[in-house]
Amino acid sequence: MQHIVLQESQPAELLTLPYDVAVTLADLDVATFKPQPGGLWRIEAVRKVGVVRVADTQVEIQPKVPVGRLFFMMGYALRRGFWLDHDIQVDEDRSLLPAVAHAFLTQSARAISRGLLRGYRTIDESAPVVRGRPDITAQITRRGGLPLPAEIIVDEYTANIPENRILLSAARTLLSMPSLDNGDRSSLRQMLTRFDDVDAVPAGAPLPHVSFTRLNAHYLNALELASLILRYASVEHLSGTVTATAYLFDMWQIFEDFLSTALKTSLERIGGTGELQRSGEFLDHGNRIALRPDIVWTENNSVRAVMDAKYKSVKYSRVPNSDVYQMLAYCTRYGLSDGHLIYASGEEEPCVHQIRTTDIRIHCHAIDLSLRPKELMAAIDALSARIKNISCAFDSETMHIRRI
């Protein structure tokens, strides 16, 4: 099997690839693939991370941020309280998917070390004998009053409960993924034998709700990991006659979800209200130019600041500086003198753009994603304080002008 390793945001690279593999990876929007003479492909703008297996070729795309940090950001956007208070160790020396699998196996082993959790599950069924509680309404409507078969409601004490169903589904998903080592595959298969009486969650179905108490608290870490695994479940992709198995993450989406959630929370601790993805706003009077900023911060029903999270700079695209144009539109709409673009470090240098013939300034900030979680959250708190200070400075300038 051919094994290819790509790096997110790597410089352009020439590689020999089978045609079907290159086309499939392009269809999955992993990167930009341009054919070159001699069977070579120019690969650039690698924008997803994860692993893809196409026929006899396995492609691993490594993130530029540490694996543990990536996993923290993925989980924080879903349930920030858990990911701040719990320390789930992810092996930084492993590739992304093997690291996730190993962490899941470790936490699952702890969760079920005392045996599978059991609980009562309410089941409606038709039975030749009466047990449990009779369902009178169902007996009359379905059976026309006939005594048998009996429509009954049974509270069954079983291992087939949501907690175990989620763990089973995550283990099966991981087992279908490429790039796992033989040891983890063996451990997953052994784990599955513990769940013989448990039904998996159907593919694509929402995960069952789990309320945590002291009785199931030991499942908490394992279930959080399982939920992430299933959220980013495998993709079976058909391109022509070739089928690809993929486990891919959009880095821009993870960054923007994480930063928006974290910055909103930080700003609200200062005061006011943060709103994500505000809709129903337009730049023009005809309501034809829609606006949708990532974060709008309001105090006393007045917009104080507007922010957009940008994982990658677009300065080299066909429309250079489009991020700035977008923020200029937001500032114009809300009557603000300052707008804030927030990038991952390395994509844009912190700076301030003073817009000609206006009093509008576009601030470009950078967040270092290599920081450990607590340090990363402290950096976001410092950023929110900076944004507030800039807003307060504008208020002071405005009051001074009014006095004059």
Contacts in CASP RR format, 6 or more apart in sequence:
PFRMAT RR
TARGET T0000
AUTHOR 0000-0000-0000
METHOD contacts of the structure
MODEL  1
MQHIVLQESQPAELLTLPYDVAVTLADLDVATFKPQPGGLWRIEAVRKVG
VVRVADTQVEIQPKVPVGRLFFMMGYALRRGFWLDHDIQVDEDRSLLPAV
AHAFLTQSARAISRGLLRGYRTIDESAPVVRGRPDITAQITRRGGLPLPA
EIIVDEYTANIPENRILLSAARTLLSMPSLDNGDRSSLRQMLTRFDDVDA
VPAGAPLPHVSFTRLNAHYLNALELASLILRYASVEHLSGTVTATAYLFD
MWQIFEDFLSTALKTSLERIGGTGELQRSGEFLDHGNRIALRPDIVWTEN
NSVRAVMDAKYKSVKYSRVPNSDVYQMLAYCTRYGLSDGHLIYASGEEEP
CVHQIRTTDIRIHCHAIDLSLRPKELMAAIDALSARIKNISCAFDSETMH
IRRI
1 56 0 8 1.000
1 57 0 8 1.000
1 58 0 8 1.000
2 56 0 8 1.000
2 57 0 8 1.000
2 58 0 8 1.000
3 57 0 8 1.000
3 58 0 8 1.000
3 60 0 8 1.000
4 15 0 8 1.000
4 17 0 8 1.000
4 57 0 8 1.000
4 58 0 8 1.000
4 59 0 8 1.000
4 60 0 8 1.000
5 59 0 8 1.000
5 60 0 8 1.000
5 61 0 8 1.000
5 62 0 8 1.000
6 13 0 8 1.000
6 30 0 8 1.000
6 31 0 8 1.000
6 43 0 8 1.000
6 46 0 8 1.000
6 59 0 8 1.000
6 60 0 8 1.000
6 61 0 8 1.000
6 62 0 8 1.000
7 46 0 8 1.000
7 61 0 8 1.000
7 62 0 8 1.000
7 64 0 8 1.000
8 46 0 8 1.000
8 47 0 8 1.000
8 48 0 8 1.000
8 49 0 8 1.000
8 61 0 8 1.000
8 62 0 8 1.000
8 63 0 8 1.000
8 64 0 8 1.000
8 251 0 8 1.000
9 46 0 8 1.000
9 47 0 8 1.000
9 64 0 8 1.000
9 312 0 8 1.000
10 46 0 8 1.000
11 44 0 8 1.000
12 42 0 8 1.000
12 43 0 8 1.000
12 44 0 8 1.000
13 42 0 8 1.000
13 43 0 8 1.000
13 44 0 8 1.000
14 36 0 8 1.000
14 40 0 8 1.000
14 41 0 8 1.000
14 42 0 8 1.000
14 43 0 8 1.000
15 40 0 8 1.000
15 41 0 8 1.000
15 43 0 8 1.000
16 39 0 8 1.000
16 40 0 8 1.000
16 41 0 8 1.000
17 25 0 8 1.000
17 33 0 8 1.000
17 39 0 8 1.000
17 41 0 8 1.000
17 57 0 8 1.000
18 55 0 8 1.000
18 57 0 8 1.000
20 54 0 8 1.000
20 55 0 8 1.000
20 239 0 8 1.000
20 240 0 8 1.000
20 241 0 8 1.000
20 242 0 8 1.000
21 54 0 8 1.000
21 55 0 8 1.000
21 57 0 8 1.000
21 59 0 8 1.000
21 242 0 8 1.000
22 33 0 8 1.000
22 35 0 8 1.000
22 41 0 8 1.000
23 33 0 8 1.000
23 239 0 8 1.000
23 242 0 8 1.000
24 52 0 8 1.000
24 54 0 8 1.000
24 237 0 8 1.000
24 239 0 8 1.000
24 242 0 8 1.000
24 244 0 8 1.000
25 31 0 8 1.000
25 33 0 8 1.000
25 52 0 8 1.000
25 54 0 8 1.000
25 59 0 8 1.000
25 244 0 8 1.000
26 32 0 8 1.000
26 33 0 8 1.000
27 237 0 8 1.000
27 239 0 8 1.000
28 48 0 8 1.000
28 52 0 8 1.000
28 235 0 8 1.000
28 237 0 8 1.000
28 244 0 8 1.000
28 246 0 8 1.000
28 248 0 8 1.000
29 47 0 8 1.000
29 48 0 8 1.000
30 46 0 8 1.000
30 47 0 8 1.000
30 48 0 8 1.000
30 52 0 8 1.000
30 59 0 8 1.000
30 61 0 8 1.000
30 248 0 8 1.000
31 43 0 8 1.000
31 44 0 8 1.000
31 45 0 8 1.000
31 46 0 8 1.000
31 47 0 8 1.000
31 48 0 8 1.000
32 43 0 8 1.000
32 44 0 8 1.000
32 45 0 8 1.000
33 41 0 8 1.000
33 42 0 8 1.000
33 43 0 8 1.000
34 41 0 8 1.000
34 42 0 8 1.000
34 44 0 8 1.000
35 41 0 8 1.000
35 42 0 8 1.000
36 42 0 8 1.000
46 61 0 8 1.000
47 250 0 8 1.000
47 251 0 8 1.000
47 252 0 8 1.000
47 312 0 8 1.000
48 61 0 8 1.000
48 248 0 8 1.000
48 249 0 8 1.000
48 250 0 8 1.000
48 251 0 8 1.000
49 61 0 8 1.000
49 62 0 8 1.000
49 63 0 8 1.000
49 70 0 8 1.000
49 96 0 8 1.000
49 248 0 8 1.000
49 249 0 8 1.000
49 251 0 8 1.000
50 60 0 8 1.000
50 61 0 8 1.000
50 62 0 8 1.000
50 63 0 8 1.000
50 96 0 8 1.000
50 97 0 8 1.000
50 246 0 8 1.000
50 247 0 8 1.000
50 248 0 8 1.000
50 249 0 8 1.000
51 58 0 8 1.000
51 59 0 8 1.000
51 60 0 8 1.000
51 61 0 8 1.000
51 95 0 8 1.000
51 96 0 8 1.000
51 97 0 8 1.000
51 177 0 8 1.000
51 178 0 8 1.000
51 179 0 8 1.000
51 246 0 8 1.000
51 247 0 8 1.000
51 248 0 8 1.000
52 58 0 8 1.000
52 59 0 8 1.000
52 61 0 8 1.000
52 178 0 8 1.000
52 244 0 8 1.000
52 245 0 8 1.000
52 246 0 8 1.000
52 247 0 8 1.000
52 248 0 8 1.000
53 59 0 8 1.000
53 178 0 8 1.000
53 179 0 8 1.000
53 244 0 8 1.000
53 245 0 8 1.000
53 246 0 8 1.000
54 242 0 8 1.000
54 243 0 8 1.000
54 244 0 8 1.000
55 242 0 8 1.000
58 178 0 8 1.000
58 179 0 8 1.000
60 95 0 8 1.000
60 96 0 8 1.000
60 179 0 8 1.000
61 248 0 8 1.000
62 95 0 8 1.000
62 96 0 8 1.000
63 70 0 8 1.000
63 96 0 8 1.000
63 249 0 8 1.000
63 251 0 8 1.000
65 344 0 8 1.000
65 369 0 8 1.000
65 370 0 8 1.000
66 92 0 8 1.000
66 370 0 8 1.000
67 90 0 8 1.000
67 91 0 8 1.000
67 92 0 8 1.000
67 94 0 8 1.000
67 95 0 8 1.000
67 96 0 8 1.000
67 99 0 8 1.000
68 90 0 8 1.000
68 92 0 8 1.000
68 99 0 8 1.000
69 369 0 8 1.000
69 370 0 8 1.000
69 371 0 8 1.000
69 372 0 8 1.000
69 373 0 8 1.000
69 376 0 8 1.000
70 96 0 8 1.000
70 249 0 8 1.000
70 254 0 8 1.000
71 88 0 8 1.000
71 90 0 8 1.000
71 99 0 8 1.000
71 100 0 8 1.000
71 103 0 8 1.000
71 228 0 8 1.000
72 83 0 8 1.000
72 373 0 8 1.000
72 376 0 8 1.000
73 254 0 8 1.000
73 255 0 8 1.000
73 257 0 8 1.000
73 258 0 8 1.000
73 369 0 8 1.000
74 228 0 8 1.000
74 232 0 8 1.000
74 249 0 8 1.000
74 254 0 8 1.000
74 258 0 8 1.000
75 82 0 8 1.000
75 83 0 8 1.000
75 224 0 8 1.000
75 228 0 8 1.000
76 83 0 8 1.000
76 84 0 8 1.000
76 258 0 8 1.000
76 261 0 8 1.000
76 262 0 8 1.000
77 254 0 8 1.000
77 257 0 8 1.000
77 258 0 8 1.000
77 260 0 8 1.000
77 261 0 8 1.000
78 227 0 8 1.000
78 228 0 8 1.000
78 231 0 8 1.000
79 224 0 8 1.000
80 261 0 8 1.000
80 262 0 8 1.000
80 265 0 8 1.000
82 220 0 8 1.000
82 224 0 8 1.000
83 224 0 8 1.000
83 373 0 8 1.000
84 373 0 8 1.000
84 377 0 8 1.000
86 220 0 8 1.000
86 221 0 8 1.000
86 224 0 8 1.000
88 103 0 8 1.000
88 107 0 8 1.000
88 221 0 8 1.000
88 224 0 8 1.000
88 225 0 8 1.000
89 103 0 8 1.000
89 106 0 8 1.000
90 99 0 8 1.000
90 100 0 8 1.000
90 102 0 8 1.000
90 103 0 8 1.000
91 98 0 8 1.000
91 99 0 8 1.000
91 102 0 8 1.000
91 103 0 8 1.000
92 99 0 8 1.000
94 102 0 8 1.000
95 179 0 8 1.000
96 249 0 8 1.000
97 174 0 8 1.000
97 177 0 8 1.000
97 178 0 8 1.000
97 179 0 8 1.000
97 180 0 8 1.000
97 247 0 8 1.000
98 179 0 8 1.000
98 180 0 8 1.000
98 181 0 8 1.000
98 184 0 8 1.000
100 174 0 8 1.000
100 225 0 8 1.000
100 228 0 8 1.000
100 229 0 8 1.000
101 174 0 8 1.000
101 177 0 8 1.000
101 180 0 8 1.000
101 184 0 8 1.000
101 188 0 8 1.000
102 184 0 8 1.000
103 225 0 8 1.000
104 170 0 8 1.000
104 171 0 8 1.000
104 174 0 8 1.000
104 222 0 8 1.000
104 225 0 8 1.000
104 226 0 8 1.000
104 229 0 8 1.000
105 184 0 8 1.000
105 187 0 8 1.000
105 188 0 8 1.000
105 191 0 8 1.000
107 221 0 8 1.000
107 222 0 8 1.000
107 225 0 8 1.000
108 167 0 8 1.000
108 171 0 8 1.000
108 191 0 8 1.000
108 222 0 8 1.000
108 225 0 8 1.000
108 226 0 8 1.000
109 191 0 8 1.000
110 218 0 8 1.000
110 221 0 8 1.000
110 222 0 8 1.000
111 117 0 8 1.000
111 167 0 8 1.000
111 218 0 8 1.000
111 219 0 8 1.000
111 221 0 8 1.000
111 222 0 8 1.000
111 223 0 8 1.000
112 167 0 8 1.000
112 191 0 8 1.000
112 194 0 8 1.000
114 218 0 8 1.000
115 194 0 8 1.000
116 159 0 8 1.000
116 164 0 8 1.000
116 194 0 8 1.000
116 195 0 8 1.000
116 198 0 8 1.000
117 159 0 8 1.000
117 161 0 8 1.000
117 163 0 8 1.000
117 164 0 8 1.000
117 215 0 8 1.000
117 216 0 8 1.000
117 219 0 8 1.000
118 157 0 8 1.000
118 158 0 8 1.000
118 159 0 8 1.000
118 161 0 8 1.000
119 157 0 8 1.000
119 158 0 8 1.000
119 159 0 8 1.000
119 161 0 8 1.000
120 155 0 8 1.000
120 156 0 8 1.000
120 157 0 8 1.000
120 158 0 8 1.000
121 155 0 8 1.000
121 156 0 8 1.000
121 158 0 8 1.000
121 160 0 8 1.000
121 161 0 8 1.000
122 153 0 8 1.000
122 154 0 8 1.000
122 155 0 8 1.000
122 156 0 8 1.000
123 153 0 8 1.000
123 154 0 8 1.000
123 155 0 8 1.000
123 156 0 8 1.000
124 135 0 8 1.000
124 138 0 8 1.000
124 151 0 8 1.000
124 152 0 8 1.000
124 153 0 8 1.000
125 151 0 8 1.000
125 152 0 8 1.000
125 154 0 8 1.000
126 142 0 8 1.000
126 149 0 8 1.000
126 150 0 8 1.000
126 151 0 8 1.000
126 152 0 8 1.000
127 149 0 8 1.000
127 150 0 8 1.000
127 152 0 8 1.000
128 148 0 8 1.000
128 149 0 8 1.000
128 150 0 8 1.000
129 150 0 8 1.000
130 150 0 8 1.000
130 152 0 8 1.000
131 152 0 8 1.000
131 154 0 8 1.000
132 152 0 8 1.000
132 153 0 8 1.000
132 154 0 8 1.000
132 155 0 8 1.000
133 152 0 8 1.000
133 153 0 8 1.000
133 154 0 8 1.000
134 150 0 8 1.000
134 151 0 8 1.000
134 152 0 8 1.000
134 153 0 8 1.000
135 151 0 8 1.000
135 152 0 8 1.000
135 153 0 8 1.000
138 151 0 8 1.000
139 145 0 8 1.000
139 146 0 8 1.000
139 150 0 8 1.000
139 151 0 8 1.000
142 151 0 8 1.000
143 149 0 8 1.000
143 151 0 8 1.000
158 197 0 8 1.000
159 195 0 8 1.000
159 197 0 8 1.000
159 198 0 8 1.000
160 197 0 8 1.000
160 198 0 8 1.000
160 199 0 8 1.000
162 207 0 8 1.000
162 208 0 8 1.000
162 209 0 8 1.000
162 210 0 8 1.000
163 210 0 8 1.000
163 216 0 8 1.000
163 219 0 8 1.000
163 223 0 8 1.000
164 195 0 8 1.000
164 198 0 8 1.000
165 198 0 8 1.000
165 199 0 8 1.000
165 200 0 8 1.000
165 201 0 8 1.000
165 208 0 8 1.000
166 201 0 8 1.000
166 207 0 8 1.000
166 208 0 8 1.000
166 210 0 8 1.000
166 223 0 8 1.000
166 226 0 8 1.000
166 227 0 8 1.000
166 230 0 8 1.000
167 195 0 8 1.000
167 219 0 8 1.000
167 222 0 8 1.000
167 223 0 8 1.000
167 226 0 8 1.000
168 192 0 8 1.000
168 195 0 8 1.000
168 198 0 8 1.000
168 199 0 8 1.000
168 200 0 8 1.000
169 200 0 8 1.000
169 201 0 8 1.000
169 226 0 8 1.000
169 230 0 8 1.000
170 225 0 8 1.000
170 226 0 8 1.000
170 227 0 8 1.000
170 229 0 8 1.000
170 230 0 8 1.000
171 188 0 8 1.000
171 191 0 8 1.000
171 192 0 8 1.000
171 195 0 8 1.000
172 192 0 8 1.000
172 200 0 8 1.000
173 229 0 8 1.000
173 230 0 8 1.000
173 233 0 8 1.000
173 234 0 8 1.000
174 180 0 8 1.000
174 184 0 8 1.000
174 188 0 8 1.000
174 229 0 8 1.000
175 185 0 8 1.000
175 188 0 8 1.000
175 189 0 8 1.000
175 192 0 8 1.000
176 234 0 8 1.000
176 245 0 8 1.000
177 234 0 8 1.000
177 245 0 8 1.000
177 247 0 8 1.000
178 245 0 8 1.000
178 247 0 8 1.000
180 188 0 8 1.000
201 207 0 8 1.000
201 208 0 8 1.000
201 230 0 8 1.000
203 233 0 8 1.000
204 233 0 8 1.000
207 227 0 8 1.000
207 230 0 8 1.000
210 216 0 8 1.000
210 219 0 8 1.000
210 223 0 8 1.000
212 219 0 8 1.000
212 220 0 8 1.000
232 247 0 8 1.000
232 248 0 8 1.000
232 249 0 8 1.000
233 247 0 8 1.000
234 245 0 8 1.000
234 246 0 8 1.000
234 247 0 8 1.000
235 244 0 8 1.000
235 245 0 8 1.000
235 246 0 8 1.000
235 247 0 8 1.000
235 248 0 8 1.000
236 243 0 8 1.000
236 244 0 8 1.000
236 245 0 8 1.000
237 243 0 8 1.000
237 244 0 8 1.000
237 245 0 8 1.000
237 246 0 8 1.000
238 244 0 8 1.000
251 311 0 8 1.000
252 311 0 8 1.000
252 312 0 8 1.000
255 309 0 8 1.000
255 311 0 8 1.000
255 344 0 8 1.000
255 369 0 8 1.000
256 294 0 8 1.000
256 309 0 8 1.000
256 310 0 8 1.000
256 311 0 8 1.000
259 309 0 8 1.000
259 342 0 8 1.000
259 367 0 8 1.000
259 380 0 8 1.000
260 276 0 8 1.000
260 277 0 8 1.000
260 294 0 8 1.000
260 295 0 8 1.000
260 309 0 8 1.000
261 276 0 8 1.000
262 377 0 8 1.000
262 380 0 8 1.000
263 295 0 8 1.000
263 307 0 8 1.000
263 309 0 8 1.000
263 342 0 8 1.000
263 380 0 8 1.000
263 383 0 8 1.000
263 384 0 8 1.000
264 274 0 8 1.000
264 275 0 8 1.000
264 276 0 8 1.000
264 295 0 8 1.000
266 377 0 8 1.000
266 380 0 8 1.000
266 381 0 8 1.000
266 383 0 8 1.000
266 384 0 8 1.000
267 274 0 8 1.000
267 295 0 8 1.000
267 297 0 8 1.000
267 305 0 8 1.000
267 384 0 8 1.000
267 387 0 8 1.000
267 388 0 8 1.000
268 274 0 8 1.000
269 381 0 8 1.000
269 384 0 8 1.000
270 384 0 8 1.000
270 385 0 8 1.000
270 388 0 8 1.000
271 299 0 8 1.000
272 297 0 8 1.000
272 298 0 8 1.000
272 299 0 8 1.000
272 300 0 8 1.000
272 304 0 8 1.000
273 297 0 8 1.000
273 298 0 8 1.000
273 299 0 8 1.000
274 295 0 8 1.000
274 296 0 8 1.000
274 297 0 8 1.000
274 298 0 8 1.000
275 295 0 8 1.000
275 296 0 8 1.000
275 297 0 8 1.000
275 298 0 8 1.000
276 294 0 8 1.000
276 295 0 8 1.000
277 292 0 8 1.000
277 293 0 8 1.000
277 294 0 8 1.000
278 292 0 8 1.000
278 293 0 8 1.000
278 296 0 8 1.000
279 290 0 8 1.000
279 292 0 8 1.000
280 290 0 8 1.000
280 291 0 8 1.000
281 290 0 8 1.000
281 291 0 8 1.000
281 292 0 8 1.000
281 293 0 8 1.000
281 333 0 8 1.000
282 288 0 8 1.000
282 289 0 8 1.000
282 290 0 8 1.000
282 291 0 8 1.000
282 333 0 8 1.000
283 289 0 8 1.000
283 290 0 8 1.000
283 291 0 8 1.000
283 329 0 8 1.000
283 332 0 8 1.000
283 333 0 8 1.000
289 329 0 8 1.000
291 329 0 8 1.000
291 330 0 8 1.000
291 333 0 8 1.000
293 306 0 8 1.000
293 307 0 8 1.000
293 308 0 8 1.000
293 330 0 8 1.000
294 307 0 8 1.000
294 308 0 8 1.000
294 309 0 8 1.000
295 306 0 8 1.000
295 307 0 8 1.000
295 308 0 8 1.000
295 309 0 8 1.000
296 303 0 8 1.000
296 305 0 8 1.000
296 306 0 8 1.000
296 307 0 8 1.000
296 334 0 8 1.000
297 303 0 8 1.000
297 304 0 8 1.000
297 305 0 8 1.000
297 306 0 8 1.000
297 307 0 8 1.000
297 387 0 8 1.000
297 391 0 8 1.000
298 304 0 8 1.000
303 334 0 8 1.000
303 335 0 8 1.000
303 336 0 8 1.000
304 388 0 8 1.000
304 391 0 8 1.000
305 336 0 8 1.000
305 338 0 8 1.000
305 339 0 8 1.000
305 340 0 8 1.000
305 387 0 8 1.000
305 388 0 8 1.000
305 390 0 8 1.000
305 391 0 8 1.000
306 327 0 8 1.000
306 330 0 8 1.000
306 331 0 8 1.000
306 334 0 8 1.000
306 336 0 8 1.000
306 339 0 8 1.000
306 340 0 8 1.000
307 339 0 8 1.000
307 340 0 8 1.000
307 341 0 8 1.000
307 342 0 8 1.000
307 387 0 8 1.000
308 323 0 8 1.000
308 326 0 8 1.000
308 327 0 8 1.000
308 330 0 8 1.000
308 340 0 8 1.000
308 341 0 8 1.000
308 342 0 8 1.000
309 342 0 8 1.000
310 323 0 8 1.000
310 341 0 8 1.000
310 342 0 8 1.000
310 343 0 8 1.000
310 347 0 8 1.000
310 348 0 8 1.000
311 343 0 8 1.000
311 344 0 8 1.000
311 347 0 8 1.000
312 343 0 8 1.000
312 344 0 8 1.000
312 347 0 8 1.000
313 323 0 8 1.000
313 343 0 8 1.000
313 347 0 8 1.000
313 348 0 8 1.000
314 320 0 8 1.000
314 321 0 8 1.000
314 322 0 8 1.000
314 323 0 8 1.000
315 321 0 8 1.000
315 348 0 8 1.000
319 325 0 8 1.000
323 341 0 8 1.000
324 341 0 8 1.000
324 353 0 8 1.000
324 362 0 8 1.000
327 339 0 8 1.000
327 340 0 8 1.000
327 341 0 8 1.000
327 362 0 8 1.000
328 355 0 8 1.000
328 360 0 8 1.000
328 362 0 8 1.000
330 336 0 8 1.000
330 339 0 8 1.000
331 337 0 8 1.000
331 338 0 8 1.000
331 339 0 8 1.000
331 360 0 8 1.000
331 362 0 8 1.000
332 360 0 8 1.000
336 360 0 8 1.000
336 394 0 8 1.000
337 359 0 8 1.000
337 360 0 8 1.000
337 361 0 8 1.000
337 394 0 8 1.000
337 397 0 8 1.000
338 360 0 8 1.000
338 361 0 8 1.000
338 362 0 8 1.000
338 363 0 8 1.000
338 390 0 8 1.000
338 391 0 8 1.000
338 394 0 8 1.000
339 360 0 8 1.000
339 361 0 8 1.000
339 362 0 8 1.000
339 363 0 8 1.000
340 362 0 8 1.000
340 363 0 8 1.000
340 365 0 8 1.000
340 387 0 8 1.000
340 390 0 8 1.000
341 348 0 8 1.000
341 362 0 8 1.000
341 363 0 8 1.000
341 364 0 8 1.000
341 365 0 8 1.000
342 365 0 8 1.000
342 366 0 8 1.000
342 367 0 8 1.000
342 383 0 8 1.000
343 364 0 8 1.000
343 365 0 8 1.000
343 366 0 8 1.000
343 367 0 8 1.000
344 366 0 8 1.000
344 367 0 8 1.000
344 369 0 8 1.000
345 366 0 8 1.000
345 367 0 8 1.000
345 368 0 8 1.000
345 369 0 8 1.000
345 370 0 8 1.000
346 366 0 8 1.000
347 366 0 8 1.000
348 364 0 8 1.000
348 366 0 8 1.000
349 364 0 8 1.000
349 366 0 8 1.000
350 364 0 8 1.000
350 365 0 8 1.000
350 366 0 8 1.000
351 363 0 8 1.000
351 364 0 8 1.000
352 361 0 8 1.000
352 362 0 8 1.000
352 363 0 8 1.000
352 364 0 8 1.000
353 361 0 8 1.000
353 362 0 8 1.000
353 364 0 8 1.000
354 360 0 8 1.000
354 361 0 8 1.000
355 361 0 8 1.000
355 362 0 8 1.000
363 390 0 8 1.000
365 383 0 8 1.000
365 386 0 8 1.000
367 376 0 8 1.000
367 379 0 8 1.000
367 380 0 8 1.000
367 383 0 8 1.000
368 376 0 8 1.000
368 379 0 8 1.000
369 376 0 8 1.000
371 379 0 8 1.000
END
